[in-house]
Amino acid sequence: MLKEYTCIACPRGCGLEASIEDGKLLTVEGAFCAKGGKFVEQELYSPLRNIATSVLVLNGCCPLASVRLTKPVPKAMIFPVIEEIRRTRLTAPVSAGQVAIADVLGLGCDVIVTRKVPAAS
Ligand code: SF4
């Protein structure tokens, strides 16, 4: 079976064609560098994703602060992590780099704030 991917390891975005048999990766064509093959392996056997979203802020000059994960998590955990972020409330002032959720769902990564939110005056 042939399966197409777009490598997202760098902005070049190589179009990759992977040959897969019985769930095993045989070959990868179209990669400009070796990272393309590693990207397909990761996608096939253990896909990871990062999240950039927002968390609610109480008593702030705006109601949301942008957040992201400190490292990618398994693709299957994206929605549980988003749900955990939705349940979280921070209280202003909130600073960039502040940990909003430490070790979210025991995945070994933190949810951190990427934009400060001063307290409402
Ligand atoms: S295969 Fe290499 S050059 Fe192509 S997008 Fe991936 S990292 Fe970039």
Boltz pocket constraint, residues with backbone or C-beta under 6 A from the ligand:
constraints:
  - pocket:
      binder: B
      contacts: [[A, 7], [A, 8], [A, 9], [A, 10], [A, 11], [A, 12], [A, 13], [A, 14], [A, 30], [A, 31], [A, 32], [A, 33], [A, 34], [A, 35], [A, 36], [A, 37], [A, 39]]
      max_distance: 6.0
